[in-house]
Amino acid sequence: MTGLLFLIPVALTLGLLGLAAFFWAMRDGQFDDPEGAASRILIDDEDGPEV
């Protein structure tokens, strides 16, 4: 029982730190890919249906 009194706050703290890091990365533009969509249209699709 005393282990739960220690582990629950630790788990909540680590979860909140992970969530804060995720939102910080989103706000910082870490997941933006402005050139990906523009260059993806130029890639030939080799796995297309054969005629």
Rosetta constraint file for C-alpha pairs under 8 A:
AtomPair CA 1 CA 5 HARMONIC 6.77 0.50
AtomPair CA 2 CA 6 HARMONIC 6.64 0.50
AtomPair CA 3 CA 7 HARMONIC 6.03 0.50
AtomPair CA 4 CA 8 HARMONIC 5.71 0.50
AtomPair CA 5 CA 9 HARMONIC 7.17 0.50
AtomPair CA 6 CA 10 HARMONIC 6.54 0.50
AtomPair CA 7 CA 11 HARMONIC 5.99 0.50
AtomPair CA 8 CA 12 HARMONIC 6.17 0.50
AtomPair CA 9 CA 13 HARMONIC 5.98 0.50
AtomPair CA 10 CA 14 HARMONIC 6.16 0.50
AtomPair CA 11 CA 15 HARMONIC 6.08 0.50
AtomPair CA 12 CA 16 HARMONIC 6.12 0.50
AtomPair CA 13 CA 17 HARMONIC 6.12 0.50
AtomPair CA 14 CA 18 HARMONIC 6.16 0.50
AtomPair CA 15 CA 19 HARMONIC 6.18 0.50
AtomPair CA 16 CA 20 HARMONIC 6.03 0.50
AtomPair CA 17 CA 21 HARMONIC 6.11 0.50
AtomPair CA 18 CA 22 HARMONIC 6.19 0.50
AtomPair CA 19 CA 23 HARMONIC 6.27 0.50
AtomPair CA 20 CA 24 HARMONIC 6.04 0.50
AtomPair CA 21 CA 25 HARMONIC 6.14 0.50
AtomPair CA 22 CA 26 HARMONIC 6.22 0.50
AtomPair CA 23 CA 27 HARMONIC 6.11 0.50
AtomPair CA 24 CA 28 HARMONIC 6.02 0.50
AtomPair CA 25 CA 29 HARMONIC 6.29 0.50
AtomPair CA 25 CA 30 HARMONIC 5.23 0.50
AtomPair CA 25 CA 31 HARMONIC 7.35 0.50
AtomPair CA 26 CA 30 HARMONIC 5.90 0.50
AtomPair CA 26 CA 31 HARMONIC 6.34 0.50
AtomPair CA 33 CA 37 HARMONIC 7.52 0.50
AtomPair CA 34 CA 38 HARMONIC 7.55 0.50
AtomPair CA 35 CA 39 HARMONIC 6.21 0.50
AtomPair CA 36 CA 40 HARMONIC 5.89 0.50
AtomPair CA 37 CA 41 HARMONIC 6.79 0.50
AtomPair CA 38 CA 42 HARMONIC 7.71 0.50
AtomPair CA 39 CA 43 HARMONIC 7.08 0.50
